């Protein structure tokens, strides 16, 4: 395996067909890739992608026109602003997947090769898997297998929780108008020459059904992308933990084996660094868009909470807040964990029995420690590291702006 992620990508695309993902689905992704493939965002190219995206792009445009021309009450305007921003974020994710689908597919295939490499003790798995690079490094380390299982379970659990919250949000979209004091659609849209709220026409019922059907389609664009990014980051954390385990186990090796193991760790660290760099190249600008969207949506929802007219509306707004906040917190938490886990590689190397090694081996280990002094980070806009400190700063700014809005409205 090469040391640089770009070299690995080139090797993989020469030796593996993209459809090889059908051979063995990676359990670490849960149902995420299945949903991506069903809607033809990744590994499949058919009409479903356009059926899912085209109506959303059209409706998103009409949402902003509706907000501009709206004469409805303030609470519905604010809610429509939230939904318009959410739809924009959803459309951006779908468009990004379509435009960069081959980059994502190559990246996932690289992740698959790393994932298989870690499943070193599962012989049947290796026999039934299309191996990318001839012979994978094999050992029978139960600790690494346990780390892989833990990461897989956590990734599947997070994906299921996100999908559940997405389903609850879709239900909220459809049921919110029921608790309103006026006749409104689940989300506002401008339809020239058509009065969709006219009681004597069937337009309202028709568009209500259409929007109810489109809500889960949007969920299948929004939630799986979040789950995929979380899985990418969890796998990078797994690679950090594998390195830490390898370095803490140096004392169990014979002296003549230690230097070779350290060199392997350095190469693996290079792969890890390239993996994170490639992940940033794919997602860093979208993280900036979502950073801004998250701030706008949370501020709007807080304001909607204080002007909600009924208990039902209050409950649904709280559900919206829980969904959007939970999605963002998971992303920032795993990114924060990657930052510190990558730094712990240097600590694990220092805690090894390095004083028993010869001078050349100590120098090699020192080189590994020096490389680990700069922690790996998921970047927002290619500049700012995504971590809990950044999230806290954003929440402070949101609360300050919300307080100002409340005083002005009051």
TAURUR-V325125 format. One record per residue. N is the residue number from 1. RES is the residue in three letters. PSI is psi in degrees with one decimal (* if undefined). OMEGA is omega in radians with two decimals (999 if undefined). D_CENTER is the distance of its C-alpha to the mean C-alpha in whole Angstrom. Layout:
n={N,N}
res={RES,RES}
psi={PSI,PSI}
omega={OMEGA,OMEGA}
d_center={D_CENTER,D_CENTER}
This chain:
n={1,2,3,4,5,6,7,8,9,10,11,12,13,14,15,16,17,18,19,20,21,22,23,24,25,26,27,28,29,30,31,32,33,34,35,36,37,38,39,40,41,42,43,44,45,46,47,48,49,50,51,52,53,54,55,56,57,58,59,60,61,62,63,64,65,66,67,68,69,70,71,72,73,74,75,76,77,78,79,80,81,82,83,84,85,86,87,88,89,90,91,92,93,94,95,96,97,98,99,100,101,102,103,104,105,106,107,108,109,110,111,112,113,114,115,116,117,118,119,120,121,122,123,124,125,126,127,128,129,130,131,132,133,134,135,136,137,138,139,140,141,142,143,144,145,146,147,148,149,150,151,152,153,154,155,156,157,158,159,160,161,162,163,164,165,166,167,168,169,170,171,172,173,174,175,176,177,178,179,180,181,182,183,184,185,186,187,188,189,190,191,192,193,194,195,196,197,198,199,200,201,202,203,204,205,206,207,208,209,210,211,212,213,214,215,216,217,218,219,220,221,222,223,224,225,226,227,228,229,230,231,232,233,234,235,236,237,238,239,240,241,242,243,244,245,246,247,248,249,250,251,252,253,254,255,256,257,258,259,260,261,262,263,264,265,266,267,268,269,270,271,272,273,274,275,276,277,278,279,280,281,282,283,284,285,286,287,288,289,290,291,292,293,294,295,296,297,298,299,300,301,302,303,304,305,306,307,308,309,310,311,312,313,314,315,316,317,318,319,320,321,322,323,324,325,326,327,328,329,330,331,332,333,334,335,336,337,338,339,340,341,342,343,344,345,346,347,348,349,350,351,352,353,354,355,356,357,358,359,360,361,362,363,364,365,366,367,368,369,370,371,372,373,374,375,376,377,378,379,380,381,382,383,384,385,386,387,388,389,390,391,392,393,394,395,396,397,398,399,400,401,402,403,404,405,406,407,408,409,410}
res={UNK,UNK,UNK,UNK,UNK,UNK,UNK,UNK,UNK,UNK,UNK,UNK,UNK,UNK,UNK,UNK,UNK,UNK,UNK,UNK,UNK,UNK,UNK,UNK,UNK,UNK,UNK,UNK,UNK,UNK,UNK,UNK,UNK,UNK,UNK,UNK,UNK,UNK,UNK,UNK,UNK,UNK,UNK,UNK,UNK,UNK,UNK,UNK,UNK,UNK,UNK,UNK,UNK,UNK,UNK,UNK,UNK,UNK,UNK,UNK,UNK,UNK,UNK,UNK,UNK,UNK,UNK,UNK,UNK,UNK,UNK,UNK,UNK,UNK,UNK,UNK,UNK,UNK,UNK,UNK,UNK,UNK,UNK,UNK,UNK,UNK,UNK,UNK,UNK,UNK,UNK,UNK,UNK,UNK,UNK,UNK,UNK,UNK,UNK,UNK,UNK,UNK,UNK,UNK,UNK,UNK,UNK,UNK,UNK,UNK,UNK,UNK,UNK,UNK,UNK,UNK,UNK,UNK,UNK,UNK,UNK,UNK,UNK,UNK,UNK,UNK,UNK,UNK,UNK,UNK,UNK,UNK,UNK,UNK,UNK,UNK,UNK,UNK,UNK,UNK,UNK,UNK,UNK,UNK,UNK,UNK,UNK,UNK,UNK,UNK,UNK,UNK,UNK,UNK,UNK,UNK,UNK,UNK,UNK,UNK,UNK,UNK,UNK,UNK,UNK,UNK,UNK,UNK,UNK,UNK,UNK,UNK,UNK,UNK,UNK,UNK,UNK,UNK,UNK,UNK,UNK,UNK,UNK,UNK,UNK,UNK,UNK,UNK,UNK,UNK,UNK,UNK,UNK,UNK,UNK,UNK,UNK,UNK,UNK,UNK,UNK,UNK,UNK,UNK,UNK,UNK,UNK,UNK,UNK,UNK,UNK,UNK,UNK,UNK,UNK,UNK,UNK,UNK,UNK,UNK,UNK,UNK,UNK,UNK,UNK,UNK,UNK,UNK,UNK,UNK,UNK,UNK,UNK,UNK,UNK,UNK,UNK,UNK,UNK,UNK,UNK,UNK,UNK,UNK,UNK,UNK,UNK,UNK,UNK,UNK,UNK,UNK,UNK,UNK,UNK,UNK,UNK,UNK,UNK,UNK,UNK,UNK,UNK,UNK,UNK,UNK,UNK,UNK,UNK,UNK,UNK,UNK,UNK,UNK,UNK,UNK,UNK,UNK,UNK,UNK,UNK,UNK,UNK,UNK,UNK,UNK,UNK,UNK,UNK,UNK,UNK,UNK,UNK,UNK,UNK,UNK,UNK,UNK,UNK,UNK,UNK,UNK,UNK,UNK,UNK,UNK,UNK,UNK,UNK,UNK,UNK,UNK,UNK,UNK,UNK,UNK,UNK,UNK,UNK,UNK,UNK,UNK,UNK,UNK,UNK,UNK,UNK,UNK,UNK,UNK,UNK,UNK,UNK,UNK,UNK,UNK,UNK,UNK,UNK,UNK,UNK,UNK,UNK,UNK,UNK,UNK,UNK,UNK,UNK,UNK,UNK,UNK,UNK,UNK,UNK,UNK,UNK,UNK,UNK,UNK,UNK,UNK,UNK,UNK,UNK,UNK,UNK,UNK,UNK,UNK,UNK,UNK,UNK,UNK,UNK,UNK,UNK,UNK,UNK,UNK,UNK,UNK,UNK,UNK,UNK,UNK,UNK,UNK,UNK,UNK,UNK,UNK,UNK,UNK,UNK,UNK,UNK,UNK,UNK,UNK,UNK,UNK,UNK,UNK,UNK,UNK,UNK,UNK,UNK,UNK}
psi={138.9,167.7,-30.2,141.2,-33.5,-37.9,-40.4,-42.2,-42.7,-42.6,-42.8,-42.4,-20.5,-26.9,-6.6,131.7,146.2,-28.4,-3.0,-11.2,-22.2,-19.9,-52.4,117.9,135.8,120.1,-24.4,-23.6,-10.2,-129.6,4.1,-51.8,-32.9,-41.9,-41.1,-41.5,-35.4,-43.6,8.7,31.2,-36.2,140.4,-4.4,142.0,104.1,-168.3,-19.8,-37.0,-43.9,-32.9,-35.9,-39.1,-41.5,-48.8,-35.7,-39.0,-42.5,-48.1,-37.5,-38.7,-42.9,-25.6,-45.0,-36.0,-40.7,-39.7,-41.3,-38.4,1.7,141.1,15.9,175.8,160.9,-37.3,-36.4,-34.8,-44.3,-42.1,-38.8,-33.3,-44.6,-47.3,-35.2,-42.5,-40.9,-42.3,-39.7,-44.6,-41.6,-44.0,-41.2,-41.4,-46.1,-43.6,-42.1,-42.0,-37.9,-42.3,-40.4,29.9,-39.7,-34.8,-42.2,-39.8,-42.0,-41.0,-43.3,-35.9,-36.3,-44.4,-39.1,-41.5,-40.1,-39.8,-44.6,-37.9,-32.6,-21.8,60.5,-21.6,0.3,86.5,-41.5,-35.4,-43.3,-34.7,-33.7,8.8,139.9,106.6,135.1,-42.8,64.0,-101.1,125.9,149.2,125.3,142.4,174.7,66.0,105.6,-26.1,-42.7,-41.1,-37.8,-40.3,-41.3,-44.0,-42.5,-44.8,-40.6,-45.8,-42.5,-42.9,-44.5,-40.7,-46.0,-42.3,-39.2,-41.8,-43.0,-41.5,-38.8,-44.8,-35.3,-40.9,-41.3,-37.8,-40.4,-40.4,-38.0,-39.4,-45.0,-35.9,-17.4,-45.2,-24.4,-31.8,4.3,160.6,-11.6,164.6,113.5,160.2,164.0,-39.9,139.4,147.4,142.9,124.6,100.5,138.9,4.8,125.3,94.1,-11.4,6.6,128.8,-28.0,-2.2,158.7,7.7,-41.4,-48.7,-39.6,-49.0,-29.7,-45.2,-41.9,-45.2,-34.7,-36.2,-35.8,-22.4,-51.3,-26.2,-40.8,-36.4,-36.0,-14.2,-39.6,-54.3,-48.1,-33.0,-43.3,-45.2,-38.0,-44.4,-39.7,-41.8,-42.0,-47.9,-41.0,-37.1,-37.4,-39.1,-41.2,-42.8,-38.6,-44.0,-33.5,-43.2,-43.9,-43.4,-44.3,-42.5,-36.9,-14.4,6.6,-32.3,-17.1,-10.6,159.3,152.4,-41.4,-13.8,-16.5,-47.4,-42.3,-38.3,-39.1,-41.1,-40.6,-40.2,-39.1,-44.0,-39.7,-35.2,-36.2,-40.8,-42.4,-45.5,-43.3,-35.8,-46.1,-39.2,-42.7,-36.8,-40.2,-38.8,-33.2,-37.5,-10.6,-38.6,-34.1,-36.8,-36.4,-43.7,-43.9,-30.3,-45.2,-41.6,-40.4,-43.3,-44.4,-45.0,-40.9,-38.3,-43.0,-40.7,-38.5,-41.3,-38.0,-31.3,-36.2,-13.5,8.8,139.1,-23.7,165.3,-38.8,-43.7,-39.4,-43.5,-43.4,-40.2,-41.4,-39.5,-41.2,-45.5,-42.7,-42.1,-53.0,-35.5,-43.3,-41.9,-44.6,-40.0,-39.8,-45.2,-46.9,-33.6,-47.1,-34.0,-40.0,-39.6,-39.4,-41.5,-48.1,-33.0,-36.8,-33.9,-31.1,-12.6,-43.4,-38.5,-42.5,-39.1,-41.1,-31.1,-5.1,171.5,57.0,-24.8,-15.4,-5.2,162.3,170.2,-44.0,-40.3,-38.9,-39.5,-39.3,-41.9,-37.0,-37.6,-40.4,-42.7,-42.2,-40.0,-28.8,-4.8,-22.1,101.4,151.7,144.9,142.7,125.9,146.9,114.5,19.9,8.8,-55.6,132.4,134.5,114.0,179.1,-27.6,-41.8,-40.4,-41.3,-41.7,-39.9,-43.6,-37.6,-42.1,-40.2,-44.4,-38.5,-43.4,-38.6,-41.6,-40.9,-42.9,-40.6,-39.6,-41.5,-43.5,-36.3,*}
omega={3.14,-3.09,-3.10,-3.06,-3.13,3.08,3.13,3.13,3.13,3.13,-3.06,-3.08,3.07,-3.00,-3.10,3.01,-3.12,-3.12,3.13,3.05,3.12,-3.09,3.13,3.06,3.14,-3.14,-3.07,3.14,-3.11,-3.14,-3.04,-3.11,3.12,3.10,3.11,-3.12,3.13,3.13,3.03,3.04,-3.13,3.02,3.09,3.11,3.08,-3.01,-3.03,-3.13,-3.08,3.06,-3.14,-2.98,-3.03,3.12,-3.13,3.12,3.13,-3.12,3.14,3.09,-3.14,3.11,-3.12,3.07,3.13,3.11,-3.12,-3.07,-2.98,3.02,-3.12,3.14,-3.03,-3.09,3.12,3.08,-3.14,3.11,3.10,3.06,3.09,-3.11,3.13,3.11,3.11,3.11,3.11,3.10,3.13,-3.14,3.12,3.10,-3.13,3.12,3.14,3.11,3.13,-3.09,-3.06,-3.04,-3.11,3.08,3.10,-3.13,3.09,3.14,3.14,3.09,3.04,3.09,3.14,3.14,3.09,-3.13,3.12,-3.13,-3.14,3.12,-2.92,-3.05,-3.11,-3.02,-3.12,3.12,-3.13,-3.13,-3.06,-3.08,3.08,-3.09,-3.03,-2.94,3.07,-3.03,3.09,3.09,-3.07,2.98,-3.14,-3.10,-3.11,3.14,3.13,3.09,3.11,3.10,3.11,-3.14,3.13,3.14,3.13,3.13,-3.13,3.14,3.13,3.13,-3.14,-3.13,3.12,3.12,3.12,3.11,3.10,3.12,3.08,3.09,3.11,3.11,3.09,3.09,3.10,3.09,-3.02,-3.04,-3.09,-3.12,-3.13,-3.09,-3.13,3.11,3.14,3.13,-3.12,3.05,3.10,3.00,-3.03,3.07,-3.11,-3.13,-3.09,3.12,3.14,3.04,-3.05,-3.11,-3.12,-3.03,-3.07,-3.10,-3.14,-3.05,-3.10,-3.12,-3.13,-3.11,3.08,3.13,3.13,-3.13,3.10,3.12,-3.08,-3.11,3.11,3.07,3.07,3.09,3.14,3.01,-2.99,-3.01,-3.13,3.11,3.07,3.14,-3.13,3.13,3.09,3.12,3.07,-3.08,3.10,3.13,3.06,3.06,3.09,3.11,3.08,-3.11,3.07,3.10,3.12,3.14,3.14,-3.10,3.12,-3.13,-3.10,-3.10,3.13,-3.09,3.02,-3.07,-3.11,3.13,-3.00,-3.08,3.12,3.12,3.12,3.10,3.08,3.12,3.11,3.11,-3.14,3.08,3.07,3.08,3.11,3.13,3.09,3.11,-3.14,3.10,3.12,3.11,3.08,3.12,-3.14,-2.87,-2.91,-3.12,3.05,3.08,3.10,3.11,-3.11,3.05,3.14,3.14,-3.14,3.11,-3.13,-3.08,-3.12,3.11,3.12,-3.13,3.08,3.13,3.10,-3.10,-3.07,3.13,3.10,-3.02,-3.09,3.10,3.13,3.10,3.13,3.14,-3.11,3.10,3.10,3.10,3.07,-3.10,-3.14,-3.12,-3.06,-3.14,-3.12,3.12,-3.10,-3.13,3.11,3.13,-3.09,-3.13,-3.11,3.07,3.09,3.13,3.09,-3.14,-3.08,3.10,3.10,3.09,-3.14,3.06,3.11,3.13,3.12,3.11,-3.13,-3.12,3.07,-3.13,-3.05,-3.12,3.12,-3.09,3.05,-3.01,-3.13,3.12,3.10,3.11,3.11,3.11,3.12,3.10,3.10,-3.14,-3.14,3.12,-3.09,-3.13,3.08,-3.06,3.07,-3.08,2.94,-3.00,3.04,-3.11,3.13,-3.04,-2.99,3.12,3.10,3.11,-3.08,3.09,3.11,3.11,3.12,3.11,3.11,-3.14,3.08,3.13,3.13,-3.12,3.12,3.14,3.10,3.11,3.11,3.11,-3.12,3.12,3.14,-3.13,-3.13,999}
d_center={26,26,25,23,20,21,24,23,21,24,26,23,24,27,28,25,25,21,22,23,20,22,24,22,18,16,16,13,11,13,14,10,12,16,14,13,17,18,17,18,15,15,18,20,22,24,25,22,20,22,23,20,19,23,24,21,22,25,25,22,25,28,26,27,30,31,29,32,35,34,37,35,35,33,31,30,29,27,25,25,24,21,20,21,18,16,17,17,13,13,15,14,11,13,15,13,12,16,17,15,15,18,16,13,15,17,14,13,17,17,15,17,20,19,18,21,23,22,23,27,29,28,31,31,27,28,31,29,26,26,27,26,28,31,31,28,29,30,31,31,29,29,27,24,24,23,21,19,20,18,15,15,16,14,11,13,14,10,10,13,13,10,13,16,15,14,17,19,18,19,23,23,23,26,28,27,30,33,33,34,37,37,36,33,30,26,25,28,29,32,34,37,40,39,39,37,38,41,43,45,43,40,37,36,35,34,31,30,30,28,26,25,25,22,20,18,18,16,14,13,12,10,8,8,5,3,5,5,3,4,7,7,8,10,12,13,14,16,18,19,20,22,23,25,26,28,29,31,32,34,37,37,38,41,42,42,39,37,37,36,33,32,32,30,27,28,27,24,23,23,21,18,19,18,15,14,16,14,11,12,14,11,9,11,13,10,9,13,13,11,13,16,15,14,17,19,18,19,22,23,22,24,27,27,27,31,32,31,34,34,33,31,29,28,27,24,23,23,20,18,18,17,14,13,14,12,9,9,11,9,6,10,11,10,10,14,14,14,16,19,18,19,22,23,24,27,28,28,30,33,33,34,38,38,42,43,42,44,44,42,39,39,38,35,34,34,32,29,30,30,27,25,26,23,20,17,15,11,13,13,15,16,18,17,15,12,14,16,19,17,16,19,21,19,20,23,23,22,25,28,27,27,30,32,31,32,36,36,36,38}
